[in-house]
């Protein structure tokens, strides 16, 4: 089997930074980790010299990303071929250090963002078809819109075919959750309908709220169906945009083990008390706040109320978020990196990745610091170089290094 070594690098381990460290890869696994002087790297087929400046982190495990949707449909009424789109997504993800990606796909009919149940099925089929030859692990996070019972059959059929069966429960009704601030929701809707001079945002919002206030059966029916499905064969379930302790409690009682994007700190506190994993968005951390005026993710990290950092809608923010947190003294760099790697891997049952450790999958990322910011220089997936500006050189070229 081919062997690759990364030497003279700063290894971000689970609880420490190992300076002048080395990692030896054989085939698709990590076989040695330690100080450069003690790892048997000189006989490796290929060597990357970290020159004491590169940092090595585990491949990032992104549990919620909407970016595939924008590769397929980057502008209203503009669509690209699926295989072309997912390969473009893959290149962007690998350049951001992501080696495992859970594509968030919504099973709902939402004309305002050109989403439909049939589109969701096509997108999940696309992900499945890409998996065998991909340069990363493409997974799916099936987003269940609790107001769309018609989407459940297709969602469940798709989810049950995946190696990791994962679902997020979504309710984007104005006046609660992400859009509890109606003025913010109004501005969002006006921006989305900017090309429609006849659009009446206030009338639209009032109609949405009235329709759902008067409907007392749909959500109960959907949640009841999910409870039945969960009891037959459990799956990973995440709540989404919880806006109260009571909402978090209800989601936990249903079977949710993950709380995605709690919009108030009380929800996060209750999730912690209940032993749930708590997910926050990397862009929220890097930008310094929520685009919807909701909970500041950095505050949650500081209070020990965050476990997982996901891309949400912006892949490059992931690795940047770790350095941002460490630079500002919110947590240590190993703690921040664990929220991108080890914690999400454990939350989603992926025990073979997330750490630079002997026996783990050789999903690794090299990054250098440029103007105080991390820049990914190389990415390996299962021991194979899949992105890189750092050239792996024959071992003899650096045998005396």
C-alpha positions as CSV (number, residue, x, y, z in Angstrom):
1,X,0.0,0.0,0.0
2,X,1.1,3.6,-0.7
3,X,2.4,5.5,2.3
4,X,2.3,9.2,2.8
5,X,3.8,11.3,5.6
6,X,3.2,14.8,6.8
7,X,6.2,16.0,8.8
8,X,7.4,19.0,10.8
9,X,3.8,20.2,11.2
10,X,1.6,21.4,14.1
11,X,-0.9,18.6,14.7
12,X,-4.2,19.7,16.2
13,X,-5.0,16.7,18.4
14,X,-8.1,16.3,20.6
15,X,-6.7,18.0,23.6
16,X,-3.4,19.6,22.5
17,X,-1.3,21.0,19.7
18,X,1.7,18.8,19.0
19,X,4.4,21.0,17.5
20,X,7.0,19.4,15.1
21,X,4.7,16.4,14.7
22,X,4.3,13.8,12.0
23,X,1.5,11.7,10.7
24,X,2.1,8.5,8.7
25,X,-0.7,7.3,6.4
26,X,-0.8,3.8,4.9
27,X,-3.5,3.1,2.4
28,X,-6.7,4.8,3.8
29,X,-5.7,4.8,7.5
30,X,-3.5,6.7,9.9
31,X,-0.8,4.3,11.2
32,X,1.5,6.5,13.2
33,X,1.2,9.9,15.0
34,X,3.7,11.6,17.2
35,X,6.8,13.8,17.4
36,X,8.6,14.0,14.1
37,X,11.7,12.4,15.6
38,X,9.8,9.2,16.7
39,X,7.5,8.5,13.7
40,X,9.0,6.2,11.0
41,X,8.3,8.5,8.1
42,X,11.6,8.4,6.2
43,X,10.6,5.3,4.2
44,X,7.3,6.8,3.1
45,X,6.4,6.9,-0.6
46,X,5.4,10.6,-0.4
47,X,6.2,13.2,2.1
48,X,4.7,16.7,2.7
49,X,7.1,18.9,4.7
50,X,5.1,21.1,7.0
51,X,8.2,23.3,7.5
52,X,7.0,24.1,11.1
53,X,4.3,26.4,9.7
54,X,1.6,24.1,8.5
55,X,-1.3,23.0,10.8
56,X,-2.9,19.6,10.4
57,X,-6.5,19.1,11.4
58,X,-8.8,16.1,10.9
59,X,-11.0,16.3,7.8
60,X,-14.0,18.5,8.7
61,X,-17.4,16.8,9.3
62,X,-20.1,19.2,8.2
63,X,-23.5,18.2,9.5
64,X,-25.6,20.8,7.8
65,X,-24.9,22.6,4.5
66,X,-27.2,24.2,2.0
67,X,-24.6,24.9,-0.6
68,X,-25.4,22.1,-3.0
69,X,-28.8,23.7,-3.5
70,X,-27.0,26.9,-4.7
71,X,-24.7,25.0,-7.0
72,X,-27.8,23.5,-8.7
73,X,-29.9,26.6,-8.6
74,X,-27.6,29.6,-8.1
75,X,-30.2,32.2,-9.2
76,X,-34.0,32.2,-9.7
77,X,-35.0,30.2,-12.8
78,X,-31.4,29.1,-13.3
79,X,-30.5,25.4,-13.0
80,X,-27.4,23.5,-13.7
81,X,-26.9,19.8,-14.5
82,X,-26.8,17.7,-11.3
83,X,-23.5,15.8,-11.8
84,X,-21.8,19.1,-12.9
85,X,-23.2,20.9,-9.8
86,X,-22.2,18.2,-7.2
87,X,-18.6,18.0,-8.6
88,X,-18.3,21.8,-8.3
89,X,-19.6,21.6,-4.8
90,X,-17.1,18.9,-4.0
91,X,-14.2,21.0,-5.2
92,X,-15.3,23.9,-3.1
93,X,-15.8,21.7,0.0
94,X,-12.4,20.1,-0.3
95,X,-10.8,23.5,-0.7
96,X,-12.5,24.4,2.6
97,X,-11.2,21.3,4.3
98,X,-14.5,19.4,4.4
99,X,-14.2,15.7,3.8
100,X,-17.7,14.6,5.1
101,X,-20.7,16.7,4.1
102,X,-24.3,16.3,5.1
103,X,-26.3,18.0,2.3
104,X,-29.4,19.6,3.8
105,X,-32.3,18.8,1.4
106,X,-35.8,20.1,2.2
107,X,-38.8,18.0,1.3
108,X,-41.4,20.7,0.8
109,X,-43.1,22.7,-1.9
110,X,-41.9,26.3,-1.5
111,X,-42.3,28.4,-4.6
112,X,-40.6,31.4,-3.2
113,X,-37.2,29.6,-3.1
114,X,-38.0,27.2,-5.9
115,X,-38.1,24.1,-3.7
116,X,-40.4,21.1,-4.4
117,X,-40.7,17.5,-3.2
118,X,-39.8,16.2,-6.6
119,X,-36.7,18.5,-6.7
120,X,-35.7,17.1,-3.2
121,X,-36.0,13.5,-4.5
122,X,-33.8,14.4,-7.5
123,X,-31.2,16.0,-5.3
124,X,-31.0,13.0,-2.9
125,X,-30.7,10.7,-5.9
126,X,-27.9,12.9,-7.2
127,X,-26.0,12.5,-3.9
128,X,-26.4,8.8,-3.8
129,X,-25.2,8.5,-7.4
130,X,-22.1,10.6,-6.6
131,X,-21.0,8.6,-3.6
132,X,-19.2,5.6,-5.2
133,X,-16.6,7.7,-7.1
134,X,-16.5,10.8,-4.9
135,X,-13.4,12.5,-3.4
136,X,-15.3,13.0,-0.1
137,X,-18.1,11.4,1.9
138,X,-21.4,12.8,0.6
139,X,-24.2,12.2,3.2
140,X,-27.7,13.6,3.5
141,X,-29.6,15.6,6.2
142,X,-33.2,15.1,5.3
143,X,-35.1,18.3,6.2
144,X,-38.6,17.5,7.2
145,X,-41.0,20.4,6.9
146,X,-43.6,19.7,9.6
147,X,-46.2,21.5,7.5
148,X,-45.7,19.2,4.4
149,X,-47.1,15.8,5.1
150,X,-47.0,15.0,1.4
151,X,-43.2,15.1,1.6
152,X,-42.9,12.4,4.2
153,X,-43.1,9.2,2.1
154,X,-40.3,10.4,-0.3
155,X,-38.2,11.6,2.6
156,X,-38.4,8.4,4.5
157,X,-37.8,6.3,1.4
158,X,-34.6,8.3,0.7
159,X,-33.4,8.4,4.3
160,X,-33.7,4.7,4.8
161,X,-31.3,4.0,1.9
162,X,-28.4,6.1,3.4
163,X,-25.6,4.7,5.6
164,X,-26.3,7.5,8.1
165,X,-30.0,8.1,8.5
166,X,-30.4,11.7,9.6
167,X,-33.3,14.1,9.7
168,X,-33.9,17.7,10.8
169,X,-37.4,18.9,11.8
170,X,-38.2,22.3,10.3
171,X,-41.0,24.9,10.9
172,X,-40.5,28.2,9.2
173,X,-43.8,29.7,10.2
174,X,-43.4,33.5,10.7
175,X,-43.7,34.6,14.3
176,X,-41.7,31.7,15.8
177,X,-38.4,29.9,15.4
178,X,-35.9,31.6,13.1
179,X,-38.6,34.1,12.1
180,X,-40.0,35.0,15.5
181,X,-39.1,38.7,14.7
182,X,-41.8,39.5,12.1
183,X,-40.1,42.7,10.9
184,X,-37.0,40.7,10.0
185,X,-39.1,38.1,8.2
186,X,-40.9,40.9,6.3
187,X,-37.6,42.3,5.1
188,X,-36.5,38.9,4.1
189,X,-39.7,38.3,2.1
190,X,-39.5,41.7,0.4
191,X,-35.9,41.0,-0.7
192,X,-36.9,37.6,-2.1
193,X,-39.8,39.1,-4.0
194,X,-37.9,42.2,-5.2
195,X,-38.8,41.5,-8.8
196,X,-42.6,41.4,-8.1
197,X,-44.0,45.0,-7.8
198,X,-47.4,43.7,-6.7
199,X,-46.1,41.7,-3.7
200,X,-47.7,42.7,-0.4
201,X,-45.5,41.4,2.4
202,X,-47.9,42.2,5.2
203,X,-50.8,40.5,3.6
204,X,-48.7,37.5,2.8
205,X,-47.4,37.1,6.3
206,X,-50.9,37.6,7.9
207,X,-52.3,34.9,5.6
208,X,-49.5,32.5,6.5
209,X,-50.0,33.0,10.2
210,X,-53.8,32.7,10.0
211,X,-53.7,29.5,7.9
212,X,-51.3,27.8,10.3
213,X,-53.0,29.1,13.5
214,X,-56.3,27.6,12.2
215,X,-54.7,24.3,11.3
216,X,-54.5,22.1,14.5
217,X,-53.9,18.8,12.8
218,X,-51.1,18.9,10.2
219,X,-48.1,19.2,12.5
220,X,-49.5,16.7,15.0
221,X,-50.1,14.2,12.2
222,X,-46.5,14.6,10.8
223,X,-44.9,14.3,14.2
224,X,-47.1,11.3,15.0
225,X,-46.0,9.6,11.8
226,X,-42.3,10.3,12.7
227,X,-42.8,8.9,16.2
228,X,-44.1,5.7,14.7
229,X,-41.2,5.4,12.2
230,X,-38.7,6.1,15.0
231,X,-40.1,3.4,17.2
232,X,-39.8,0.9,14.4
233,X,-36.2,1.8,13.5
234,X,-34.5,4.7,15.2
235,X,-32.6,7.3,13.2
236,X,-30.7,10.5,14.0
237,X,-33.1,13.3,14.6
238,X,-32.4,17.0,15.1
239,X,-34.6,19.9,16.2
240,X,-34.2,23.1,14.3
241,X,-34.5,26.8,15.5
242,X,-35.9,26.0,18.9
243,X,-37.2,29.2,20.5
244,X,-38.1,28.1,24.0
245,X,-37.3,25.5,26.6
246,X,-40.7,23.9,26.0
247,X,-40.0,23.5,22.3
248,X,-36.7,21.8,23.1
249,X,-38.3,19.5,25.6
250,X,-41.0,18.5,23.1
251,X,-38.4,17.8,20.4
252,X,-36.3,15.7,22.9
253,X,-39.3,13.7,23.9
254,X,-39.9,12.9,20.2
255,X,-36.4,11.5,19.9
256,X,-34.2,14.4,18.9
257,X,-30.6,14.1,20.1
258,X,-29.4,17.2,18.4
259,X,-30.5,20.8,18.7
260,X,-29.7,22.8,15.5
261,X,-29.4,26.6,15.8
262,X,-31.2,27.3,19.0
263,X,-32.5,30.9,18.6
264,X,-32.5,31.8,22.3
265,X,-30.0,30.8,25.0
266,X,-32.7,29.3,27.2
267,X,-33.3,26.6,24.5
268,X,-29.6,25.8,24.4
269,X,-29.5,25.6,28.2
270,X,-32.4,23.1,28.2
271,X,-30.8,21.1,25.4
272,X,-27.6,20.9,27.5
273,X,-29.6,19.7,30.5
274,X,-31.2,17.0,28.4
275,X,-27.9,15.8,27.0
276,X,-28.5,16.9,23.4
277,X,-25.7,17.9,21.0
278,X,-26.0,21.6,20.2
279,X,-25.2,22.8,16.7
280,X,-24.3,26.4,15.7
281,X,-23.4,27.9,12.4
282,X,-19.9,28.9,11.4
283,X,-20.9,32.1,9.5
284,X,-22.7,33.3,12.7
285,X,-19.3,33.0,14.5
286,X,-17.2,34.6,11.8
287,X,-19.6,37.4,11.0
288,X,-20.3,38.1,14.7
289,X,-24.0,37.4,14.8
290,X,-27.1,35.8,13.2
291,X,-28.5,37.1,9.9
292,X,-31.9,36.9,11.5
293,X,-31.0,38.7,14.7
294,X,-31.2,35.5,16.7
295,X,-28.8,33.9,19.2
296,X,-25.1,34.8,18.9
297,X,-23.3,31.5,18.3
298,X,-20.1,32.8,19.9
299,X,-21.9,33.4,23.2
300,X,-23.1,29.8,23.1
301,X,-19.6,28.6,22.7
302,X,-18.3,30.8,25.5
303,X,-21.0,29.5,27.8
304,X,-20.3,25.9,27.0
305,X,-23.6,25.6,25.1
306,X,-22.3,24.5,21.7
307,X,-20.8,21.2,20.5
308,X,-20.9,21.2,16.7
309,X,-20.1,24.0,14.2
310,X,-21.6,23.5,10.8
311,X,-21.2,25.4,7.5
312,X,-24.9,26.2,7.3
313,X,-24.7,28.3,4.1
314,X,-21.0,29.1,3.9
315,X,-18.3,26.4,3.7
316,X,-15.2,28.7,4.0
317,X,-16.4,29.9,7.4
318,X,-15.8,26.5,9.0
319,X,-12.1,26.4,9.4
320,X,-12.0,30.2,9.9
321,X,-14.5,29.9,12.8
322,X,-12.0,27.7,14.8
323,X,-9.2,30.2,14.6
324,X,-11.6,33.1,15.2
325,X,-12.8,31.5,18.5
326,X,-9.2,30.7,19.6
327,X,-7.8,34.1,18.7
328,X,-10.6,35.8,20.7
329,X,-10.0,33.6,23.8
330,X,-13.5,32.0,23.6
331,X,-12.0,28.5,23.7
332,X,-8.7,26.7,22.8
333,X,-7.9,25.8,19.2
334,X,-8.2,22.1,19.9
335,X,-11.6,22.6,21.5
336,X,-12.7,24.7,18.5
337,X,-11.4,22.1,16.0
338,X,-13.2,19.3,17.8
339,X,-16.5,21.1,17.1
340,X,-15.7,20.8,13.4
341,X,-14.5,17.2,13.5
342,X,-14.7,14.9,16.5
343,X,-17.9,16.1,18.0
344,X,-20.0,16.0,14.8
345,X,-18.5,12.6,13.9
346,X,-19.6,11.2,17.2
347,X,-23.0,12.9,17.1
348,X,-23.7,11.2,13.8
349,X,-22.3,7.8,14.6
350,X,-19.2,8.1,12.5
351,X,-16.7,6.5,14.8
352,X,-13.9,6.1,12.1
353,X,-13.1,9.8,11.7
354,X,-12.8,13.1,13.4
355,X,-9.4,12.7,15.1
356,X,-5.7,12.5,14.2
357,X,-5.3,9.1,15.8
358,X,-3.9,5.7,14.9
359,X,-6.6,3.6,13.2
360,X,-8.7,6.5,12.1
361,X,-9.6,7.2,8.5
362,X,-6.9,9.3,6.8
363,X,-9.1,12.3,6.3
364,X,-6.7,15.1,6.9
365,X,-6.3,18.8,6.1
366,X,-3.2,21.0,6.1
367,X,-3.6,24.7,6.6
368,X,-1.2,27.7,6.8
369,X,-1.9,31.0,8.4
370,X,-2.0,33.9,6.0
371,X,-2.6,37.4,7.4
372,X,-3.9,35.8,10.6
373,X,-6.4,33.5,8.8
374,X,-6.2,29.8,8.1
375,X,-5.9,28.9,4.4
376,X,-6.3,25.2,3.4
377,X,-3.3,24.0,1.4
378,X,-4.0,20.3,1.1
379,X,-6.8,17.8,1.8
380,X,-6.7,14.1,1.9
381,X,-9.7,11.8,1.9
382,X,-9.1,8.2,2.9
383,X,-5.4,8.7,2.4
384,X,-5.8,10.0,-1.2
385,X,-4.8,13.6,-2.0
386,X,-8.0,15.2,-3.3
387,X,-7.0,18.9,-3.0
388,X,-3.7,20.6,-2.7
389,X,-1.3,23.4,-3.4
390,X,1.3,21.6,-1.2
391,X,3.1,19.0,-3.4
392,X,3.8,15.6,-1.8
393,X,7.4,14.9,-2.6
394,X,9.3,11.6,-2.9
395,X,10.7,10.7,0.5
396,X,14.3,10.8,-0.7
397,X,14.0,14.5,-1.5
398,X,13.4,15.3,2.2
399,X,15.3,12.4,3.8
400,X,17.8,14.8,5.3
401,X,15.2,17.4,6.4
